[in-house]
Amino acid sequence: NPDAYRAIEGFLDILVTQMSEPSRPRGCLHTNTSLEFPNAPDEVLRIIAERTAGIEGAIYLVLRRAQAEGMLDPKADARALARFYLGVAKGITVLHKVSGDASSLRDVVKVAMSKWPHPEGKWTGASKRDPRV
């Protein structure tokens, strides 16, 4: 069971790895449906919205656990952070659809993780990372 920082980083890294599979179409089903089929039936859009909310909820739970374990600043807004990391994940799928460049997607992950609000004086999970990114 990875610490919360590594769990979020792993989620984003796996997303990039999956996006980089040559046999897969660019983007993801949710992104492609939302971008290419804006007049999709309400039922389809509802399913996409529910699944997106589910991802946000899972990220939120990980972040709340991080706060309870002292790995995330207790003053940080866990809901806003969950939405931020969800936005990063969705942005990765859109960027992949546009360019397919895995190295640029890894740059997004690197910068997103550099914004993790560590408790004052703690760099748990990121000790080998450059905090200036």
Disulfide bonds with the S-S distance in Angstrom:
none
